[in-house]
Amino acid sequence: MKQILLSFFLLLGFSINIQAQAPQSFQYQAIARASNNLPIVSQAIAVRISVISGSPTGAILYVETHAPSTNQFGLFTLEIGQGTVANGTFNTINWGANGHYLKVEMDETGGTAYQDMGT
């Protein structure tokens, strides 16, 4: 009987401490390609990420920029939520409220003339 009560209280204690938490960032990887569809290799680029709520044309909740460099294959990695904030606050996004979409824009020269890469 004591073991059953002890087990019950341990489970109750664990269930009280378990909480779902939204991530503070997440990784995004892509291959940067020039307008001729060839990979942009070993070069600094500029990327702008927007988090959009509800639909691809919905309200923009958050925007950040990154200045990654590509590797020998054109691959780059971003930590979304850790970029330079242009608008909004990443940790206040209610991820459970709606579907969310990422809009990715890139300037292959590393400037601010972003081209829409898709949502």
Secondary structure, 3 states (H helix, E strand, C coil): CHHHHHHHHHHHHHHHHCCCCCCCCEEEEEECECCCCCECCCCECEEEEEEEECCCCCEEEEEEEECCECCCCCEEEEEECCCEEEECCHHHCCCCCCCEEEEEEEECCCCCCCEEEEC
